[in-house]
Amino acid sequence: MNEEILIPLSLFASIFGMVYLYLSTRNKERLALIEKGADASIFNLGKRSGSSWKVIVLNLAFLLMGIGLGVFIANILETYTGLDDNAIYPAMIFLMAGMGLYVGFTQTKKALDD
């Protein structure tokens, strides 16, 4: 068998195995709870109605703004300082993207608490 085909096959097999294990375990847990007489409404406790897309959009917006700000600051630093552009661009992009994700997390937490 050709070696190049083994990588995609093993990746697919591992992803399939994880999804199958997750779904089968969840199904067994739910059946055990139903046999004990638990109410079916406990399965919907973690789900919020219609707010999950707002969280994704808010976090994605702050992430993209952080990346854009990181590129902008790196360009300014490269232009006006003698810093190495091979180091300053990734450093500023990751720093500002991380700050954007943190701000998105705090804003999401504040929005969901209201």
C-alpha beads as a LAMMPS data file, in Angstrom:
LAMMPS data file: protein, C-alpha beads

114 atoms
113 bonds

1 atom types
1 bond types

-500.0 500.0 xlo xhi
-500.0 500.0 ylo yhi
-500.0 500.0 zlo zhi

Masses

1 110.0

Atoms # bond

1 1 1 0.000 0.000 0.000
2 1 1 1.191 3.509 -0.796
3 1 1 2.458 5.552 2.178
4 1 1 0.792 8.804 1.074
5 1 1 -2.670 7.321 1.502
6 1 1 -2.033 6.208 5.085
7 1 1 -2.023 9.729 6.548
8 1 1 -5.494 10.786 5.321
9 1 1 -6.909 7.367 6.155
10 1 1 -5.520 7.403 9.695
11 1 1 -6.743 10.987 10.188
12 1 1 -10.228 10.068 8.995
13 1 1 -10.257 6.912 11.128
14 1 1 -9.207 8.767 14.273
15 1 1 -11.793 11.541 13.766
16 1 1 -14.488 8.967 13.057
17 1 1 -13.475 7.001 16.162
18 1 1 -13.653 10.072 18.409
19 1 1 -17.054 11.127 17.089
20 1 1 -18.416 7.581 17.372
21 1 1 -17.121 7.209 20.922
22 1 1 -18.589 10.568 21.945
23 1 1 -22.021 9.848 20.461
24 1 1 -22.266 6.286 21.760
25 1 1 -21.194 7.306 25.267
26 1 1 -23.674 10.186 25.313
27 1 1 -26.451 7.859 24.166
28 1 1 -25.631 5.310 26.889
29 1 1 -25.588 8.009 29.576
30 1 1 -28.951 9.343 28.454
31 1 1 -30.499 5.880 28.379
32 1 1 -29.210 5.198 31.896
33 1 1 -30.706 8.463 33.162
34 1 1 -34.046 7.735 31.497
35 1 1 -34.107 4.251 33.059
36 1 1 -33.616 5.847 36.478
37 1 1 -36.620 8.076 35.821
38 1 1 -34.899 11.400 35.144
39 1 1 -36.825 14.048 33.256
40 1 1 -35.835 14.567 29.603
41 1 1 -35.513 18.330 30.115
42 1 1 -32.104 17.886 31.788
43 1 1 -30.574 17.263 28.358
44 1 1 -31.369 20.822 27.275
45 1 1 -29.824 22.659 30.247
46 1 1 -26.664 23.777 28.431
47 1 1 -28.409 24.992 25.300
48 1 1 -29.304 28.668 24.983
49 1 1 -31.915 29.687 22.502
50 1 1 -30.371 31.553 19.586
51 1 1 -27.407 33.100 21.397
52 1 1 -24.647 30.748 20.224
53 1 1 -24.209 32.473 16.861
54 1 1 -23.913 35.832 18.625
55 1 1 -21.058 34.502 20.742
56 1 1 -19.246 33.164 17.674
57 1 1 -19.682 36.396 15.738
58 1 1 -18.558 38.538 18.674
59 1 1 -15.436 36.453 19.334
60 1 1 -14.588 36.232 15.634
61 1 1 -14.956 39.990 15.256
62 1 1 -12.583 40.705 18.133
63 1 1 -10.128 38.093 16.834
64 1 1 -10.045 39.614 13.359
65 1 1 -9.741 43.140 14.760
66 1 1 -6.832 41.953 16.899
67 1 1 -5.089 40.400 13.896
68 1 1 -5.576 43.561 11.847
69 1 1 -4.295 45.730 14.671
70 1 1 -1.300 43.407 15.072
71 1 1 -0.366 43.761 11.399
72 1 1 -0.796 47.533 11.621
73 1 1 1.378 47.884 14.728
74 1 1 4.005 45.539 13.260
75 1 1 4.130 47.667 10.103
76 1 1 4.601 50.817 12.177
77 1 1 7.340 49.154 14.253
78 1 1 9.110 47.883 11.141
79 1 1 8.980 51.311 9.496
80 1 1 10.162 53.421 12.425
81 1 1 12.493 51.024 14.271
82 1 1 15.295 48.689 13.339
83 1 1 13.471 45.578 14.528
84 1 1 13.595 42.418 12.412
85 1 1 10.409 42.108 10.349
86 1 1 10.630 38.295 10.408
87 1 1 10.179 38.408 14.170
88 1 1 7.970 41.428 14.724
89 1 1 5.074 40.459 12.426
90 1 1 4.263 37.048 13.987
91 1 1 4.881 38.399 17.486
92 1 1 2.497 41.323 17.103
93 1 1 -0.136 39.284 15.260
94 1 1 -0.229 36.604 17.967
95 1 1 -0.093 39.139 20.793
96 1 1 -2.929 41.241 19.442
97 1 1 -4.994 38.188 18.407
98 1 1 -4.693 36.872 21.957
99 1 1 -5.735 40.226 23.354
100 1 1 -8.673 40.267 20.924
101 1 1 -9.780 36.830 22.082
102 1 1 -9.542 37.911 25.710
103 1 1 -11.614 41.030 25.051
104 1 1 -14.123 38.923 23.116
105 1 1 -14.342 36.496 26.028
106 1 1 -14.976 39.254 28.561
107 1 1 -17.545 40.947 26.325
108 1 1 -19.317 37.619 25.710
109 1 1 -19.393 36.909 29.429
110 1 1 -20.788 40.378 30.102
111 1 1 -23.407 40.025 27.340
112 1 1 -24.595 36.619 28.563
113 1 1 -24.852 37.786 32.168
114 1 1 -27.233 40.607 31.255

Bonds

1 1 1 2
2 1 2 3
3 1 3 4
4 1 4 5
5 1 5 6
6 1 6 7
7 1 7 8
8 1 8 9
9 1 9 10
10 1 10 11
11 1 11 12
12 1 12 13
13 1 13 14
14 1 14 15
15 1 15 16
16 1 16 17
17 1 17 18
18 1 18 19
19 1 19 20
20 1 20 21
21 1 21 22
22 1 22 23
23 1 23 24
24 1 24 25
25 1 25 26
26 1 26 27
27 1 27 28
28 1 28 29
29 1 29 30
30 1 30 31
31 1 31 32
32 1 32 33
33 1 33 34
34 1 34 35
35 1 35 36
36 1 36 37
37 1 37 38
38 1 38 39
39 1 39 40
40 1 40 41
41 1 41 42
42 1 42 43
43 1 43 44
44 1 44 45
45 1 45 46
46 1 46 47
47 1 47 48
48 1 48 49
49 1 49 50
50 1 50 51
51 1 51 52
52 1 52 53
53 1 53 54
54 1 54 55
55 1 55 56
56 1 56 57
57 1 57 58
58 1 58 59
59 1 59 60
60 1 60 61
61 1 61 62
62 1 62 63
63 1 63 64
64 1 64 65
65 1 65 66
66 1 66 67
67 1 67 68
68 1 68 69
69 1 69 70
70 1 70 71
71 1 71 72
72 1 72 73
73 1 73 74
74 1 74 75
75 1 75 76
76 1 76 77
77 1 77 78
78 1 78 79
79 1 79 80
80 1 80 81
81 1 81 82
82 1 82 83
83 1 83 84
84 1 84 85
85 1 85 86
86 1 86 87
87 1 87 88
88 1 88 89
89 1 89 90
90 1 90 91
91 1 91 92
92 1 92 93
93 1 93 94
94 1 94 95
95 1 95 96
96 1 96 97
97 1 97 98
98 1 98 99
99 1 99 100
100 1 100 101
101 1 101 102
102 1 102 103
103 1 103 104
104 1 104 105
105 1 105 106
106 1 106 107
107 1 107 108
108 1 108 109
109 1 109 110
110 1 110 111
111 1 111 112
112 1 112 113
113 1 113 114
